[in-house]
Amino acid sequence: MLGKKLVTAQKRGETRALCLGLGMVTCSMMMYFFIGITVVPFYTKSVWTTETVCKVLKANIKDKVLFPNSEGSEDEDIFPYPCLQVWVNLTASGQEVMLYQTEDTLERNPKCSYVPGKSENSKEVKARIETIASNFKKYQTFPCYYDPGGTQTNVILSRLYPPKGLLFAFLWPTLMFTGGCLIIVLVKISQYVSVLSAWQ
């Protein structure tokens, strides 16, 4: 009687462990799919792949501009913000080009080097843009990214999804997938050993 209870408990434990392993593998595959359709396209679409050194030529704050595509919008959070324009000397080619914060900044407003978030208020944005402009004037030389193919003549300060960030994004689903497979393999080995012991 006791032996039957132990066998039943062992089977239940193996079933739960197997379900856990399969669940981890399934979740990791879903994470792979999600990263593949969200992060990877932005990474492959970016042409600013080569790092170089940029030297600030001028950093000016122009007249206030509205958020792009805000005409006719009823969003109360939309407000005009100072347009910061930073021009740098590209060390790789010696050209005078405009600097943008990220790839997304160029798409949102190609006239400004920095585009604030819509959740920020006008006072915070003004203070932040003034701080950014003073930092550019203070630190004249810094690393930046440019397009070696020449399709984009401007440069960006930082990439949204650098290679290290992409590897980090794939790290957790990989660990989960490996752990799930390991659990499944251990359960199968345990079942094989149990059958072998019973047969002997």
PEVEN-V195634 format. One record per residue. N is the residue number from 0. PSI is psi in radians with two decimals (NA if undefined). BURIAL is 1 if it has 16 or more other C-alpha atoms within 10 Angstrom, else 0. Layout:
N|PSI|BURIAL + N|PSI|BURIAL
This chain:
0|-0.77|0 + 1|-0.64|0 + 2|-0.71|0 + 3|-0.71|0 + 4|-0.71|0 + 5|-0.72|0 + 6|-0.73|0 + 7|-0.77|0 + 8|-0.67|0 + 9|-0.71|0 + 10|-0.71|0 + 11|-0.76|0 + 12|-0.72|0 + 13|-0.67|1 + 14|-0.76|0 + 15|-0.73|0 + 16|-0.68|1 + 17|-0.72|1 + 18|-0.68|0 + 19|-0.80|1 + 20|-0.78|1 + 21|-0.64|1 + 22|-0.71|0 + 23|-0.72|1 + 24|-0.74|1 + 25|-0.77|1 + 26|-0.70|1 + 27|-0.65|1 + 28|-0.66|1 + 29|-0.67|0 + 30|-0.70|1 + 31|-0.79|1 + 32|-0.76|0 + 33|-0.78|0 + 34|-0.65|1 + 35|-0.53|0 + 36|-0.15|0 + 37|-1.01|0 + 38|-0.81|0 + 39|-0.77|0 + 40|-0.70|0 + 41|-0.65|0 + 42|-0.79|1 + 43|-0.48|0 + 44|-0.42|0 + 45|2.27|0 + 46|-0.15|1 + 47|1.47|1 + 48|-0.28|1 + 49|2.26|0 + 50|2.44|1 + 51|-2.93|0 + 52|2.31|0 + 53|2.52|1 + 54|2.22|1 + 55|2.26|1 + 56|-0.80|1 + 57|2.57|0 + 58|1.82|1 + 59|2.57|0 + 60|1.96|0 + 61|-3.00|0 + 62|2.79|0 + 63|2.51|0 + 64|2.75|0 + 65|2.86|0 + 66|2.51|1 + 67|2.56|0 + 68|0.52|0 + 69|-0.04|0 + 70|2.27|0 + 71|0.01|0 + 72|2.55|0 + 73|0.23|0 + 74|2.12|0 + 75|-0.31|0 + 76|-0.19|0 + 77|2.27|1 + 78|2.71|0 + 79|2.54|0 + 80|2.65|1 + 81|2.40|1 + 82|1.91|1 + 83|2.19|1 + 84|2.10|1 + 85|2.14|1 + 86|2.33|1 + 87|2.82|1 + 88|2.07|1 + 89|2.01|1 + 90|-0.63|0 + 91|-0.62|0 + 92|-0.21|0 + 93|0.20|0 + 94|2.71|0 + 95|1.97|1 + 96|2.89|1 + 97|2.47|1 + 98|2.39|1 + 99|2.71|1 + 100|-0.94|1 + 101|3.13|1 + 102|-0.61|1 + 103|-0.55|1 + 104|-0.73|1 + 105|-0.66|1 + 106|-0.62|0 + 107|-0.71|0 + 108|1.74|1 + 109|-0.13|0 + 110|-0.34|1 + 111|2.55|1 + 112|-0.38|1 + 113|2.32|1 + 114|2.09|1 + 115|2.90|1 + 116|2.65|0 + 117|-0.31|0 + 118|-0.20|0 + 119|2.63|0 + 120|2.93|0 + 121|-0.63|1 + 122|-0.76|0 + 123|-0.74|0 + 124|-0.79|1 + 125|-0.79|1 + 126|-0.70|0 + 127|-0.76|0 + 128|-0.68|1 + 129|-0.67|1 + 130|-0.75|0 + 131|-0.75|0 + 132|-0.74|1 + 133|-0.60|0 + 134|-0.69|0 + 135|-0.66|1 + 136|-0.49|1 + 137|-0.82|0 + 138|1.68|0 + 139|-0.54|0 + 140|2.37|0 + 141|2.78|0 + 142|2.55|0 + 143|3.05|1 + 144|2.42|1 + 145|2.95|1 + 146|1.90|1 + 147|-0.39|0 + 148|-0.32|0 + 149|0.08|0 + 150|-0.52|0 + 151|2.15|0 + 152|-0.11|1 + 153|3.06|1 + 154|2.83|1 + 155|2.67|1 + 156|-0.71|1 + 157|2.60|1 + 158|2.50|1 + 159|-0.74|1 + 160|1.49|1 + 161|2.92|0 + 162|-0.70|0 + 163|-0.68|0 + 164|-0.64|0 + 165|-0.73|0 + 166|-0.68|0 + 167|-0.63|0 + 168|-0.60|1 + 169|-0.17|0 + 170|-0.87|0 + 171|-0.81|0 + 172|-0.54|1 + 173|-0.76|1 + 174|-0.71|0 + 175|-0.73|1 + 176|-0.76|1 + 177|-0.75|0 + 178|-0.71|1 + 179|-0.78|1 + 180|-0.67|1 + 181|-0.72|0 + 182|-0.77|1 + 183|-0.77|1 + 184|-0.74|0 + 185|-0.66|1 + 186|-0.75|1 + 187|-0.68|0 + 188|-0.73|0 + 189|-0.73|0 + 190|-0.70|0 + 191|-0.73|0 + 192|-0.69|0 + 193|-0.77|0 + 194|-0.72|0 + 195|-0.71|0 + 196|-0.71|0 + 197|-0.66|0 + 198|-0.67|0 + 199|NA|0
